[in-house]
Amino acid sequence: MNFHIEDEAVDDTTHVIELGGEVDLYTAPEFKERMVELIESGKKQIVVDLSQATFIDSTTLGVLVGGVKRLRPAGGSLALVCTDDNITKIFEITGLDRVFPIHSSRDDALAAVASS
């Protein structure tokens, strides 16, 4: 499955970025550029939906960590939607499951960032 990125504004401060296919060294820069644009435009709650992703690598993890570092000083937060056990395991192995709340549905993730 080829990489794709789609995003959806939920409200003035909340946004969902959906990633599909392989998110790696070659495609993560596009994801990073989009996330930085959103944060700079005033989005404070970002949900990254990985339910369509088939693979992520360390570059993707770096983009996510960078997003959290940009959001936290502004009181923002980032939550993930992940349904693939292999991708969830990457977050567990790296300890990043303690940095990002990981949810099994977009609704759960949106509820989490709304209450943060």
C-alpha positions, 0 to 999 in steps of 0.5 A: 500500500502506498503512502498517503496523508489526509487530514481533517479539521475537527475544530479551531484547535483540534486536527486529525492527521491520518497516515496510510501505507509505509511511513518511513525515511522517504515519506515522514518529511511530508508528515512532519511538514504538515504537522508543523504547519498545523501547530504553527497555525494554532492547532493544539490538539493533534490526533495522528491516526495510524490505523491505515499505516502498514509500517513506521520507522524511527524517522516517524517516531522522531516526527511524533516526538518533535510534534509533542515537543512543539505542542507541550509548551503551548499546553497542547497534546498529541494522541495516536490511533493504532490498531496494528499490533506490530506498530503498537509494539514499536511504541512499547519497545521504545518506551514511547507508549508512555509519551503518547497515549495510544487509542484503538479508535479515532473517537477515543483519541479525540475524546482524550485530547479534548479532555487534556 
